[in-house]
Amino acid sequence: MKRRLEPVPSFASEAEERAYWEREDSTRHLDWSKATRVRLPNLKPGTTAISLRLPVGLLEQIKIAANKRDVPYQSLIKMWLSEKVG
């Protein structure tokens, strides 16, 4: 026997909706067995700031290489790391 799903209520604000979903069970409104995975390719991945100690000479070489490529040195470091890991 298929159970009847309750309609999702309307909300006056995002805060009201957030509070609702924090206290209510979504299975009353959604059939999660029919859910499918989605990809959101246009979302930027989260970033985290790190502290990295580099020898002064190495950092200068990186900055020179970045300047030649007309990119910020931190972006160049990220590109190089991504290439090496990926």
C-alpha positions as CSV (number, residue, x, y, z in Angstrom):
1,M,0.0,0.0,0.0
2,K,1.3,3.3,-1.0
3,R,1.3,6.0,1.7
4,R,0.0,9.4,1.0
5,L,2.5,12.2,1.1
6,E,1.6,15.5,2.8
7,P,2.1,18.7,0.7
8,V,5.0,20.9,1.6
9,P,3.6,24.0,3.4
10,S,4.2,27.6,2.1
11,F,6.6,29.7,4.1
12,A,6.7,33.5,4.7
13,S,10.5,33.6,4.9
14,E,13.6,31.5,4.5
15,A,14.1,31.6,8.2
16,E,10.6,30.1,8.8
17,E,11.3,27.4,6.2
18,R,14.7,26.6,7.8
19,A,13.1,26.3,11.2
20,Y,10.4,24.0,9.8
21,W,12.9,21.6,8.2
22,E,15.1,21.6,11.3
23,R,12.3,20.2,13.4
24,E,10.2,18.1,10.9
25,D,10.9,14.8,9.1
26,S,11.1,15.2,5.3
27,T,9.8,11.7,4.7
28,R,6.3,13.0,5.5
29,H,6.5,15.1,2.3
30,L,9.0,13.3,0.0
31,D,9.4,9.8,-1.3
32,W,13.2,9.4,-1.0
33,S,13.1,6.0,-2.7
34,K,12.5,7.9,-6.0
35,A,15.3,10.4,-5.4
36,T,18.1,10.6,-8.0
37,R,21.6,12.0,-7.7
38,V,22.2,15.3,-9.4
39,R,25.4,17.1,-10.3
40,L,25.7,20.8,-9.9
41,P,28.8,21.5,-12.1
42,N,28.6,25.3,-11.8
43,L,29.0,25.4,-8.0
44,K,32.3,26.5,-6.8
45,P,33.9,24.1,-4.4
46,G,34.5,25.4,-0.9
47,T,38.0,26.6,0.0
48,T,40.0,26.6,3.1
49,A,42.9,29.0,3.9
50,I,46.1,27.3,4.9
51,S,49.5,28.6,6.1
52,L,52.5,27.3,4.1
53,R,56.0,28.2,4.9
54,L,58.2,28.5,1.8
55,P,61.8,29.5,1.4
56,V,62.0,33.1,0.3
57,G,63.9,32.2,-2.9
58,L,61.3,29.6,-3.8
59,L,58.5,32.1,-3.3
60,E,60.3,34.6,-5.5
61,Q,60.7,32.1,-8.2
62,I,57.0,31.2,-8.1
63,K,56.1,34.9,-8.2
64,I,58.3,35.4,-11.3
65,A,56.7,32.4,-13.0
66,A,53.3,33.7,-12.2
67,N,54.2,37.1,-13.5
68,K,55.3,35.6,-16.8
69,R,52.0,33.8,-17.1
70,D,50.0,36.9,-16.0
71,V,48.3,35.1,-13.1
72,P,48.4,35.7,-9.4
73,Y,51.1,33.6,-7.7
74,Q,48.6,31.9,-5.4
75,S,46.5,30.8,-8.4
76,L,49.6,29.4,-10.0
77,I,50.4,27.4,-6.9
78,K,46.8,26.0,-6.9
79,M,47.1,25.1,-10.6
80,W,50.4,23.3,-10.1
81,L,49.1,21.4,-7.1
82,S,45.9,20.4,-9.0
83,E,48.0,19.2,-11.9
84,K,50.3,17.2,-9.7
85,V,47.5,15.6,-7.5
86,G,45.0,15.1,-10.4
